Amino acid sequence: MPQLDTSTWLTMILSMFLVLFIIFQLKISKHNFHYSPKPTSTKASKQNTPWETKWTKIYLPLSLPL
């Protein structure tokens, strides 16, 4: 039974990593990055709720007279 020749494995693995590195570099170089994003102002609009115009009194159990 013949032996498995592993003498070229190192060359194949190194060349594979080199090719993958080059492919990823080419993919990244074609990507457009936004260098200076402009912040958008987020103004919170004030909503009128019915309980803001009315006077309400909150009775807490601890604030009741003894």
All heavy atoms as a GROMACS GRO file, in nm:
protein
  549
    1MET      N    1   0.085  -0.118   0.000
    1MET     CA    2   0.000   0.000   0.000
    1MET      C    3   0.089   0.124   0.000
    1MET      O    4   0.180   0.136   0.082
    1MET     CB    5  -0.088  -0.002   0.126
    1MET     CG    6  -0.198   0.098   0.118
    1MET     SD    7  -0.326   0.055   0.235
    1MET     CE    8  -0.323   0.198   0.333
    2PRO      N    9   0.067   0.217  -0.093
    2PRO     CA   10   0.156   0.334  -0.103
    2PRO      C   11   0.132   0.433   0.011
    2PRO      O   12   0.022   0.443   0.067
    2PRO     CB   13   0.120   0.396  -0.238
    2PRO     CG   14  -0.017   0.347  -0.267
    2PRO     CD   15  -0.033   0.215  -0.199
    3GLN      N   16   0.237   0.503   0.042
    3GLN     CA   17   0.230   0.605   0.147
    3GLN      C   18   0.169   0.734   0.090
    3GLN      O   19   0.184   0.764  -0.028
    3GLN     CB   20   0.371   0.634   0.199
    3GLN     CG   21   0.433   0.518   0.271
    3GLN     CD   22   0.392   0.517   0.417
    3GLN    OE1   23   0.355   0.619   0.471
    3GLN    NE2   24   0.397   0.400   0.478
    4LEU      N   25   0.104   0.812   0.178
    4LEU     CA   26   0.046   0.938   0.137
    4LEU      C   27   0.156   1.044   0.133
    4LEU      O   28   0.228   1.064   0.231
    4LEU     CB   29  -0.064   0.980   0.235
    4LEU     CG   30  -0.137   1.110   0.203
    4LEU    CD1   31  -0.210   1.096   0.070
    4LEU    CD2   32  -0.235   1.144   0.313
    5ASP      N   33   0.169   1.110   0.020
    5ASP     CA   34   0.273   1.211   0.004
    5ASP      C   35   0.222   1.344   0.060
    5ASP      O   36   0.131   1.405   0.005
    5ASP     CB   37   0.308   1.225  -0.145
    5ASP     CG   38   0.424   1.320  -0.165
    5ASP    OD1   39   0.497   1.344  -0.068
    5ASP    OD2   40   0.438   1.371  -0.278
    6THR      N   41   0.281   1.390   0.171
    6THR     CA   42   0.240   1.514   0.236
    6THR      C   43   0.340   1.626   0.216
    6THR      O   44   0.335   1.727   0.285
    6THR     CB   45   0.220   1.490   0.386
    6THR    OG1   46   0.344   1.446   0.442
    6THR    CG2   47   0.111   1.388   0.410
    7SER      N   48   0.431   1.610   0.123
    7SER     CA   49   0.535   1.711   0.106
    7SER      C   50   0.482   1.841   0.046
    7SER      O   51   0.540   1.947   0.068
    7SER     CB   52   0.648   1.655   0.018
    7SER     OG   53   0.597   1.624  -0.110
    8THR      N   54   0.371   1.836  -0.027
    8THR     CA   55   0.319   1.958  -0.090
    8THR      C   56   0.208   2.024  -0.008
    8THR      O   57   0.153   2.126  -0.050
    8THR     CB   58   0.264   1.924  -0.230
    8THR    OG1   59   0.161   1.828  -0.216
    8THR    CG2   60   0.374   1.871  -0.319
    9TRP      N   61   0.173   1.967   0.106
    9TRP     CA   62   0.063   2.021   0.184
    9TRP      C   63   0.094   2.161   0.237
    9TRP      O   64   0.007   2.248   0.237
    9TRP     CB   65   0.031   1.929   0.301
    9TRP     CG   66  -0.048   1.807   0.259
    9TRP    CD1   67  -0.063   1.758   0.133
    9TRP    CD2   68  -0.121   1.722   0.345
    9TRP    NE1   69  -0.139   1.646   0.133
    9TRP    CE2   70  -0.178   1.620   0.263
    9TRP    CE3   71  -0.144   1.717   0.480
    9TRP    CZ2   72  -0.256   1.519   0.315
    9TRP    CZ3   73  -0.222   1.617   0.532
    9TRP    CH2   74  -0.278   1.519   0.450
   10LEU      N   75   0.213   2.182   0.282
   10LEU     CA   76   0.250   2.314   0.336
   10LEU      C   77   0.239   2.420   0.227
   10LEU      O   78   0.185   2.529   0.250
   10LEU     CB   79   0.391   2.311   0.394
   10LEU     CG   80   0.439   2.443   0.453
   10LEU    CD1   81   0.356   2.480   0.574
   10LEU    CD2   82   0.586   2.435   0.489
   11THR      N   83   0.284   2.389   0.108
   11THR     CA   84   0.274   2.484  -0.003
   11THR      C   85   0.129   2.513  -0.038
   11THR      O   86   0.092   2.629  -0.060
   11THR     CB   87   0.347   2.427  -0.126
   11THR    OG1   88   0.479   2.387  -0.088
   11THR    CG2   89   0.354   2.528  -0.238
   12MET      N   90   0.048   2.411  -0.038
   12MET     CA   91  -0.093   2.429  -0.072
   12MET      C   92  -0.165   2.512   0.035
   12MET      O   93  -0.245   2.601   0.002
   12MET     CB   94  -0.162   2.293  -0.087
   12MET     CG   95  -0.118   2.216  -0.211
   12MET     SD   96  -0.152   2.302  -0.363
   12MET     CE   97  -0.328   2.302  -0.360
   13ILE      N   98  -0.138   2.486   0.161
   13ILE     CA   99  -0.204   2.559   0.269
   13ILE      C  100  -0.160   2.706   0.268
   13ILE      O  101  -0.243   2.797   0.281
   13ILE     CB  102  -0.175   2.492   0.404
   13ILE    CG1  103  -0.244   2.356   0.410
   13ILE    CG2  104  -0.219   2.581   0.520
   13ILE    CD1  105  -0.206   2.272   0.529
   14LEU      N  106  -0.033   2.731   0.250
   14LEU     CA  107   0.015   2.870   0.247
   14LEU      C  108  -0.040   2.945   0.126
   14LEU      O  109  -0.078   3.063   0.138
   14LEU     CB  110   0.168   2.872   0.248
   14LEU     CG  111   0.234   2.830   0.379
   14LEU    CD1  112   0.385   2.830   0.364
   14LEU    CD2  113   0.190   2.917   0.493
   15SER      N  114  -0.046   2.879   0.013
   15SER     CA  115  -0.101   2.946  -0.105
   15SER      C  116  -0.251   2.971  -0.090
   15SER      O  117  -0.303   3.073  -0.135
   15SER     CB  118  -0.071   2.865  -0.231
   15SER     OG  119  -0.136   2.741  -0.225
   16MET      N  120  -0.320   2.880  -0.022
   16MET     CA  121  -0.462   2.899   0.002
   16MET      C  122  -0.484   3.022   0.091
   16MET      O  123  -0.572   3.105   0.064
   16MET     CB  124  -0.522   2.775   0.069
   16MET     CG  125  -0.668   2.790   0.103
   16MET     SD  126  -0.729   2.662   0.214
   16MET     CE  127  -0.637   2.699   0.362
   17PHE      N  128  -0.406   3.036   0.199
   17PHE     CA  129  -0.418   3.154   0.285
   17PHE      C  130  -0.385   3.281   0.210
   17PHE      O  131  -0.451   3.385   0.229
   17PHE     CB  132  -0.327   3.141   0.407
   17PHE     CG  133  -0.385   3.053   0.515
   17PHE    CD1  134  -0.311   2.948   0.565
   17PHE    CD2  135  -0.512   3.074   0.564
   17PHE    CE1  136  -0.362   2.867   0.664
   17PHE    CE2  137  -0.565   2.993   0.663
   17PHE     CZ  138  -0.490   2.889   0.712
   18LEU      N  139  -0.288   3.277   0.124
   18LEU     CA  140  -0.252   3.395   0.046
   18LEU      C  141  -0.366   3.435  -0.048
   18LEU      O  142  -0.401   3.553  -0.059
   18LEU     CB  143  -0.124   3.368  -0.032
   18LEU     CG  144  -0.074   3.483  -0.118
   18LEU    CD1  145  -0.032   3.600  -0.031
   18LEU    CD2  146   0.038   3.438  -0.207
   19VAL      N  147  -0.424   3.338  -0.115
   19VAL     CA  148  -0.534   3.366  -0.208
   19VAL      C  149  -0.656   3.418  -0.132
   19VAL      O  150  -0.721   3.514  -0.176
   19VAL     CB  151  -0.568   3.239  -0.290
   19VAL    CG1  152  -0.699   3.255  -0.363
   19VAL    CG2  153  -0.456   3.209  -0.387
   20LEU      N  154  -0.687   3.359  -0.018
   20LEU     CA  155  -0.800   3.409   0.061
   20LEU      C  156  -0.776   3.551   0.110
   20LEU      O  157  -0.867   3.633   0.111
   20LEU     CB  158  -0.825   3.316   0.181
   20LEU     CG  159  -0.895   3.184   0.148
   20LEU    CD1  160  -0.902   3.096   0.271
   20LEU    CD2  161  -1.033   3.210   0.094
   21PHE      N  162  -0.655   3.580   0.152
   21PHE     CA  163  -0.622   3.715   0.195
   21PHE      C  164  -0.640   3.815   0.081
   21PHE      O  165  -0.698   3.923   0.100
   21PHE     CB  166  -0.479   3.718   0.248
   21PHE     CG  167  -0.434   3.853   0.291
   21PHE    CD1  168  -0.477   3.906   0.412
   21PHE    CD2  169  -0.349   3.927   0.212
   21PHE    CE1  170  -0.437   4.032   0.452
   21PHE    CE2  171  -0.307   4.053   0.251
   21PHE     CZ  172  -0.351   4.105   0.372
   22ILE      N  173  -0.594   3.780  -0.037
   22ILE     CA  174  -0.608   3.869  -0.152
   22ILE      C  175  -0.754   3.889  -0.189
   22ILE      O  176  -0.798   4.001  -0.218
   22ILE     CB  177  -0.526   3.814  -0.272
   22ILE    CG1  178  -0.377   3.823  -0.242
   22ILE    CG2  179  -0.559   3.888  -0.401
   22ILE    CD1  180  -0.289   3.753  -0.341
   23ILE      N  181  -0.833   3.782  -0.184
   23ILE     CA  182  -0.976   3.793  -0.218
   23ILE      C  183  -1.047   3.884  -0.120
   23ILE      O  184  -1.125   3.972  -0.158
   23ILE     CB  185  -1.040   3.653  -0.223
   23ILE    CG1  186  -0.991   3.578  -0.346
   23ILE    CG2  187  -1.192   3.663  -0.224
   23ILE    CD1  188  -1.034   3.434  -0.351
   24PHE      N  189  -1.018   3.867   0.010
   24PHE     CA  190  -1.083   3.953   0.109
   24PHE      C  191  -1.038   4.098   0.097
   24PHE      O  192  -1.117   4.190   0.116
   24PHE     CB  193  -1.057   3.902   0.251
   24PHE     CG  194  -1.149   3.789   0.290
   24PHE    CD1  195  -1.097   3.664   0.318
   24PHE    CD2  196  -1.285   3.808   0.299
   24PHE    CE1  197  -1.181   3.560   0.354
   24PHE    CE2  198  -1.370   3.705   0.335
   24PHE     CZ  199  -1.317   3.579   0.361
   25GLN      N  200  -0.913   4.119   0.064
   25GLN     CA  201  -0.866   4.256   0.045
   25GLN      C  202  -0.936   4.322  -0.074
   25GLN      O  203  -0.971   4.440  -0.068
   25GLN     CB  204  -0.714   4.258   0.023
   25GLN     CG  205  -0.634   4.223   0.146
   25GLN     CD  206  -0.653   4.324   0.256
   25GLN    OE1  207  -0.658   4.443   0.231
   25GLN    NE2  208  -0.665   4.275   0.378
   26LEU      N  209  -0.958   4.248  -0.180
   26LEU     CA  210  -1.027   4.303  -0.296
   26LEU      C  211  -1.173   4.333  -0.263
   26LEU      O  212  -1.228   4.434  -0.306
   26LEU     CB  213  -1.018   4.206  -0.413
   26LEU     CG  214  -0.879   4.194  -0.478
   26LEU    CD1  215  -0.879   4.083  -0.582
   26LEU    CD2  216  -0.840   4.326  -0.541
   27LYS      N  217  -1.236   4.244  -0.186
   27LYS     CA  218  -1.376   4.268  -0.150
   27LYS      C  219  -1.388   4.391  -0.060
   27LYS      O  220  -1.480   4.471  -0.074
   27LYS     CB  221  -1.434   4.146  -0.081
   27LYS     CG  222  -1.470   4.035  -0.176
   27LYS     CD  223  -1.544   3.927  -0.102
   27LYS     CE  224  -1.597   3.823  -0.197
   27LYS     NZ  225  -1.708   3.870  -0.276
   28ILE      N  226  -1.298   4.405   0.035
   28ILE     CA  227  -1.303   4.519   0.128
   28ILE      C  228  -1.271   4.649   0.055
   28ILE      O  229  -1.330   4.754   0.083
   28ILE     CB  230  -1.208   4.494   0.247
   28ILE    CG1  231  -1.262   4.384   0.335
   28ILE    CG2  232  -1.188   4.621   0.329
   28ILE    CD1  233  -1.169   4.339   0.444
   29SER      N  234  -1.181   4.645  -0.039
   29SER     CA  235  -1.143   4.768  -0.109
   29SER      C  236  -1.256   4.821  -0.198
   29SER      O  237  -1.262   4.940  -0.226
   29SER     CB  238  -1.018   4.744  -0.194
   29SER     OG  239  -1.047   4.658  -0.300
   30LYS      N  240  -1.348   4.735  -0.239
   30LYS     CA  241  -1.461   4.780  -0.322
   30LYS      C  242  -1.578   4.830  -0.240
   30LYS      O  243  -1.674   4.882  -0.294
   30LYS     CB  244  -1.508   4.665  -0.412
   30LYS     CG  245  -1.409   4.629  -0.519
   30LYS     CD  246  -1.459   4.516  -0.604
   30LYS     CE  247  -1.356   4.481  -0.709
   30LYS     NZ  248  -1.398   4.368  -0.792
   31HIS      N  249  -1.571   4.815  -0.108
   31HIS     CA  250  -1.680   4.858  -0.022
   31HIS      C  251  -1.668   5.007   0.007
   31HIS      O  252  -1.561   5.057   0.036
   31HIS     CB  253  -1.676   4.779   0.110
   31HIS     CG  254  -1.791   4.808   0.199
   31HIS    ND1  255  -1.919   4.765   0.172
   31HIS    CD2  256  -1.799   4.877   0.314
   31HIS    CE1  257  -1.999   4.805   0.268
   31HIS    NE2  258  -1.929   4.874   0.356
   32ASN      N  259  -1.781   5.078  -0.004
   32ASN     CA  260  -1.782   5.221   0.023
   32ASN      C  261  -1.817   5.246   0.169
   32ASN      O  262  -1.926   5.211   0.214
   32ASN     CB  263  -1.885   5.292  -0.066
   32ASN     CG  264  -1.843   5.288  -0.210
   32ASN    OD1  265  -1.724   5.292  -0.241
   32ASN    ND2  266  -1.940   5.280  -0.300
   33PHE      N  267  -1.725   5.308   0.241
   33PHE     CA  268  -1.748   5.341   0.380
   33PHE      C  269  -1.792   5.486   0.390
   33PHE      O  270  -1.747   5.572   0.315
   33PHE     CB  271  -1.620   5.323   0.463
   33PHE     CG  272  -1.580   5.179   0.478
   33PHE    CD1  273  -1.479   5.126   0.399
   33PHE    CD2  274  -1.643   5.097   0.569
   33PHE    CE1  275  -1.441   4.996   0.412
   33PHE    CE2  276  -1.607   4.965   0.583
   33PHE     CZ  277  -1.506   4.914   0.504
   34HIS      N  278  -1.880   5.515   0.484
   34HIS     CA  279  -1.923   5.652   0.510
   34HIS      C  280  -1.825   5.713   0.608
   34HIS      O  281  -1.817   5.671   0.724
   34HIS     CB  282  -2.065   5.655   0.565
   34HIS     CG  283  -2.166   5.596   0.471
   34HIS    ND1  284  -2.205   5.660   0.355
   34HIS    CD2  285  -2.233   5.479   0.472
   34HIS    CE1  286  -2.292   5.585   0.291
   34HIS    NE2  287  -2.311   5.475   0.360
   35TYR      N  288  -1.750   5.811   0.563
   35TYR     CA  289  -1.643   5.864   0.647
   35TYR      C  290  -1.694   5.960   0.752
   35TYR      O  291  -1.649   5.958   0.865
   35TYR     CB  292  -1.537   5.932   0.560
   35TYR     CG  293  -1.460   5.832   0.476
   35TYR    CD1  294  -1.479   5.822   0.340
   35TYR    CD2  295  -1.372   5.745   0.537
   35TYR    CE1  296  -1.411   5.730   0.264
   35TYR    CE2  297  -1.302   5.652   0.463
   35TYR     CZ  298  -1.321   5.645   0.327
   35TYR     OH  299  -1.253   5.554   0.254
   36SER      N  300  -1.786   6.050   0.717
   36SER     CA  301  -1.834   6.147   0.815
   36SER      C  302  -1.986   6.150   0.814
   36SER      O  303  -2.048   6.226   0.741
   36SER     CB  304  -1.780   6.286   0.782
   36SER     OG  305  -1.821   6.324   0.654
   37PRO      N  306  -2.046   6.065   0.895
   37PRO     CA  307  -2.192   6.068   0.901
   37PRO      C  308  -2.241   6.194   0.971
   37PRO      O  309  -2.182   6.238   1.068
   37PRO     CB  310  -2.227   5.943   0.981
   37PRO     CG  311  -2.106   5.914   1.061
   37PRO     CD  312  -1.990   5.963   0.979
   38LYS      N  313  -2.347   6.253   0.916
   38LYS     CA  314  -2.400   6.376   0.974
   38LYS      C  315  -2.508   6.341   1.076
   38LYS      O  316  -2.600   6.265   1.045
   38LYS     CB  317  -2.458   6.465   0.864
   38LYS     CG  318  -2.353   6.510   0.767
   38LYS     CD  319  -2.412   6.592   0.656
   38LYS     CE  320  -2.303   6.633   0.559
   38LYS     NZ  321  -2.354   6.704   0.443
   39PRO      N  322  -2.496   6.395   1.196
   39PRO     CA  323  -2.598   6.362   1.297
   39PRO      C  324  -2.731   6.429   1.265
   39PRO      O  325  -2.735   6.543   1.218
   39PRO     CB  326  -2.538   6.418   1.427
   39PRO     CG  327  -2.445   6.525   1.382
   39PRO     CD  328  -2.391   6.481   1.248
   40THR      N  329  -2.836   6.358   1.288
   40THR     CA  330  -2.969   6.413   1.264
   40THR      C  331  -3.027   6.458   1.398
   40THR      O  332  -3.008   6.392   1.500
   40THR     CB  333  -3.062   6.308   1.202
   40THR    OG1  334  -3.068   6.196   1.290
   40THR    CG2  335  -3.010   6.262   1.066
   41SER      N  336  -3.095   6.569   1.395
   41SER     CA  337  -3.154   6.619   1.518
   41SER      C  338  -3.284   6.546   1.545
   41SER      O  339  -3.369   6.533   1.458
   41SER     CB  340  -3.180   6.769   1.507
   41SER     OG  341  -3.275   6.793   1.407
   42THR      N  342  -3.297   6.496   1.665
   42THR     CA  343  -3.418   6.424   1.703
   42THR      C  344  -3.491   6.509   1.806
   42THR      O  345  -3.465   6.501   1.924
   42THR     CB  346  -3.384   6.287   1.762
   42THR    OG1  347  -3.293   6.306   1.870
   42THR    CG2  348  -3.317   6.197   1.658
   43LYS      N  349  -3.582   6.591   1.757
   43LYS     CA  350  -3.661   6.676   1.845
   43LYS      C  351  -3.782   6.597   1.892
   43LYS      O  352  -3.855   6.540   1.810
   43LYS     CB  353  -3.708   6.802   1.773
   43LYS     CG  354  -3.601   6.904   1.750
   43LYS     CD  355  -3.663   7.029   1.691
   43LYS     CE  356  -3.559   7.136   1.670
   43LYS     NZ  357  -3.617   7.256   1.609
   44ALA      N  358  -3.800   6.595   2.022
   44ALA     CA  359  -3.917   6.527   2.077
   44ALA      C  360  -4.033   6.626   2.080
   44ALA      O  361  -4.024   6.731   2.144
   44ALA     CB  362  -3.885   6.476   2.217
   45SER      N  363  -4.137   6.592   2.011
   45SER     CA  364  -4.252   6.682   2.009
   45SER      C  365  -4.332   6.662   2.137
   45SER      O  366  -4.356   6.550   2.180
   45SER     CB  367  -4.339   6.654   1.887
   45SER     OG  368  -4.387   6.522   1.894
   46LYS      N  369  -4.372   6.773   2.198
   46LYS     CA  370  -4.444   6.767   2.325
   46LYS      C  371  -4.591   6.735   2.295
   46LYS      O  372  -4.656   6.801   2.216
   46LYS     CB  373  -4.434   6.901   2.397
   46LYS     CG  374  -4.493   6.898   2.536
   46LYS     CD  375  -4.457   7.024   2.609
   46LYS     CE  376  -4.503   7.029   2.751
   46LYS     NZ  377  -4.596   6.938   2.797
   47GLN      N  378  -4.638   6.632   2.359
   47GLN     CA  379  -4.777   6.591   2.340
   47GLN      C  380  -4.857   6.634   2.462
   47GLN      O  381  -4.815   6.612   2.576
   47GLN     CB  382  -4.786   6.440   2.322
   47GLN     CG  383  -4.716   6.391   2.197
   47GLN     CD  384  -4.724   6.240   2.185
   47GLN    OE1  385  -4.765   6.173   2.279
   47GLN    NE2  386  -4.684   6.188   2.071
   48ASN      N  387  -4.970   6.694   2.438
   48ASN     CA  388  -5.057   6.735   2.547
   48ASN      C  389  -5.140   6.616   2.593
   48ASN      O  390  -5.211   6.554   2.514
   48ASN     CB  391  -5.149   6.849   2.503
   48ASN     CG  392  -5.070   6.975   2.475
   48ASN    OD1  393  -4.965   6.996   2.535
   48ASN    ND2  394  -5.119   7.057   2.384
   49THR      N  395  -5.129   6.587   2.721
   49THR     CA  396  -5.207   6.479   2.778
   49THR      C  397  -5.314   6.538   2.867
   49THR      O  398  -5.296   6.648   2.921
   49THR     CB  399  -5.116   6.384   2.859
   49THR    OG1  400  -5.044   6.462   2.953
   49THR    CG2  401  -5.018   6.313   2.768
   50PRO      N  402  -5.427   6.472   2.886
   50PRO     CA  403  -5.538   6.530   2.962
   50PRO      C  404  -5.502   6.560   3.107
   50PRO      O  405  -5.552   6.652   3.166
   50PRO     CB  406  -5.647   6.423   2.955
   50PRO     CG  407  -5.607   6.331   2.847
   50PRO     CD  408  -5.461   6.344   2.827
   51TRP      N  409  -5.412   6.483   3.167
   51TRP     CA  410  -5.383   6.506   3.309
   51TRP      C  411  -5.284   6.618   3.332
   51TRP      O  412  -5.259   6.656   3.445
   51TRP     CB  413  -5.334   6.377   3.374
   51TRP     CG  414  -5.213   6.319   3.306
   51TRP    CD1  415  -5.084   6.354   3.323
   51TRP    CD2  416  -5.214   6.215   3.209
   51TRP    NE1  417  -5.004   6.278   3.243
   51TRP    CE2  418  -5.079   6.192   3.172
   51TRP    CE3  419  -5.315   6.138   3.150
   51TRP    CZ2  420  -5.044   6.097   3.079
   51TRP    CZ3  421  -5.277   6.044   3.058
   51TRP    CH2  422  -5.146   6.023   3.023
   52GLU      N  423  -5.226   6.674   3.227
   52GLU     CA  424  -5.135   6.787   3.246
   52GLU      C  425  -5.212   6.916   3.274
   52GLU      O  426  -5.164   7.004   3.343
   52GLU     CB  427  -5.047   6.806   3.123
   52GLU     CG  428  -4.938   6.701   3.112
   52GLU     CD  429  -4.850   6.723   2.992
   52GLU    OE1  430  -4.882   6.813   2.911
   52GLU    OE2  431  -4.751   6.651   2.977
   53THR      N  432  -5.332   6.928   3.223
   53THR     CA  433  -5.409   7.052   3.243
   53THR      C  434  -5.496   7.046   3.368
   53THR      O  435  -5.544   7.147   3.414
   53THR     CB  436  -5.497   7.078   3.121
   53THR    OG1  437  -5.582   6.965   3.100
   53THR    CG2  438  -5.412   7.100   2.998
   54LYS      N  439  -5.517   6.928   3.422
   54LYS     CA  440  -5.603   6.914   3.540
   54LYS      C  441  -5.518   6.906   3.666
   54LYS      O  442  -5.405   6.858   3.664
   54LYS     CB  443  -5.688   6.788   3.528
   54LYS     CG  444  -5.786   6.789   3.414
   54LYS     CD  445  -5.863   6.660   3.411
   54LYS     CE  446  -5.958   6.657   3.294
   54LYS     NZ  447  -6.027   6.530   3.282
   55TRP      N  448  -5.578   6.954   3.778
   55TRP     CA  449  -5.512   6.942   3.906
   55TRP      C  450  -5.552   6.811   3.968
   55TRP      O  451  -5.669   6.777   3.979
   55TRP     CB  452  -5.553   7.059   3.996
   55TRP     CG  453  -5.490   7.051   4.130
   55TRP    CD1  454  -5.367   7.092   4.163
   55TRP    CD2  455  -5.548   6.996   4.250
   55TRP    NE1  456  -5.343   7.069   4.294
   55TRP    CE2  457  -5.452   7.010   4.351
   55TRP    CE3  458  -5.671   6.938   4.280
   55TRP    CZ2  459  -5.474   6.968   4.480
   55TRP    CZ3  460  -5.694   6.895   4.410
   55TRP    CH2  461  -5.596   6.910   4.508
   56THR      N  462  -5.453   6.733   4.002
   56THR     CA  463  -5.482   6.605   4.066
   56THR      C  464  -5.408   6.598   4.197
   56THR      O  465  -5.298   6.655   4.212
   56THR     CB  466  -5.439   6.487   3.977
   56THR    OG1  467  -5.302   6.500   3.950
   56THR    CG2  468  -5.517   6.483   3.848
   57LYS      N  469  -5.464   6.533   4.293
   57LYS     CA  470  -5.400   6.514   4.421
   57LYS      C  471  -5.386   6.364   4.444
   57LYS      O  472  -5.481   6.288   4.425
   57LYS     CB  473  -5.483   6.575   4.533
   57LYS     CG  474  -5.413   6.574   4.664
   57LYS     CD  475  -5.489   6.655   4.766
   57LYS     CE  476  -5.413   6.658   4.897
   57LYS     NZ  477  -5.479   6.736   4.998
   58ILE      N  478  -5.267   6.326   4.480
   58ILE     CA  479  -5.239   6.185   4.501
   58ILE      C  480  -5.235   6.161   4.651
   58ILE      O  481  -5.160   6.226   4.723
   58ILE     CB  482  -5.106   6.145   4.435
   58ILE    CG1  483  -5.111   6.170   4.285
   58ILE    CG2  484  -5.073   5.999   4.464
   58ILE    CD1  485  -4.979   6.154   4.216
   59TYR      N  486  -5.318   6.070   4.698
   59TYR     CA  487  -5.318   6.034   4.838
   59TYR      C  488  -5.236   5.905   4.855
   59TYR      O  489  -5.272   5.801   4.803
   59TYR     CB  490  -5.461   6.011   4.887
   59TYR     CG  491  -5.541   6.138   4.891
   59TYR    CD1  492  -5.629   6.170   4.788
   59TYR    CD2  493  -5.529   6.225   4.999
   59TYR    CE1  494  -5.703   6.285   4.792
   59TYR    CE2  495  -5.603   6.341   5.004
   59TYR     CZ  496  -5.690   6.371   4.901
   59TYR     OH  497  -5.761   6.486   4.905
   60LEU      N  498  -5.127   5.919   4.927
   60LEU     CA  499  -5.047   5.801   4.956
   60LEU      C  500  -5.092   5.745   5.091
   60LEU      O  501  -5.129   5.819   5.181
   60LEU     CB  502  -4.898   5.838   4.962
   60LEU     CG  503  -4.840   5.888   4.829
   60LEU    CD1  504  -4.698   5.930   4.849
   60LEU    CD2  505  -4.845   5.777   4.727
   61PRO      N  506  -5.085   5.616   5.109
   61PRO     CA  507  -5.127   5.559   5.237
   61PRO      C  508  -5.045   5.611   5.355
   61PRO      O  509  -5.095   5.626   5.465
   61PRO     CB  510  -5.108   5.410   5.219
   61PRO     CG  511  -5.105   5.388   5.073
   61PRO     CD  512  -5.056   5.513   5.012
   62LEU      N  513  -4.917   5.643   5.334
   62LEU     CA  514  -4.833   5.689   5.444
   62LEU      C  515  -4.858   5.836   5.477
   62LEU      O  516  -4.820   5.882   5.584
   62LEU     CB  517  -4.685   5.667   5.409
   62LEU     CG  518  -4.644   5.521   5.390
   62LEU    CD1  519  -4.500   5.513   5.346
   62LEU    CD2  520  -4.666   5.442   5.518
   63SER      N  521  -4.920   5.912   5.388
   63SER     CA  522  -4.941   6.053   5.414
   63SER      C  523  -5.078   6.084   5.476
   63SER      O  524  -5.111   6.197   5.499
   63SER     CB  525  -4.926   6.132   5.284
   63SER     OG  526  -5.030   6.098   5.196
   64LEU      N  527  -5.158   5.982   5.500
   64LEU     CA  528  -5.288   6.001   5.561
   64LEU      C  529  -5.271   6.034   5.710
   64LEU      O  530  -5.180   5.982   5.776
   64LEU     CB  531  -5.374   5.876   5.545
   64LEU     CG  532  -5.418   5.841   5.404
   64LEU    CD1  533  -5.491   5.706   5.403
   64LEU    CD2  534  -5.509   5.949   5.349
   65PRO      N  535  -5.356   6.121   5.764
   65PRO     CA  536  -5.346   6.151   5.908
   65PRO      C  537  -5.388   6.030   5.993
   65PRO      O  538  -5.472   5.950   5.952
   65PRO     CB  539  -5.443   6.267   5.926
   65PRO     CG  540  -5.535   6.259   5.811
   65PRO     CD  541  -5.459   6.196   5.698
   66LEU      N  542  -5.327   6.022   6.109
   66LEU     CA  543  -5.357   5.906   6.197
   66LEU      C  544  -5.481   5.926   6.277
   66LEU      O  545  -5.525   6.019   6.325
   66LEU     CB  546  -5.238   5.880   6.290
   66LEU     CG  547  -5.115   5.833   6.217
   66LEU    CD1  548  -4.999   5.822   6.313
   66LEU    CD2  549  -5.139   5.700   6.150
   0.00000   0.00000   0.00000
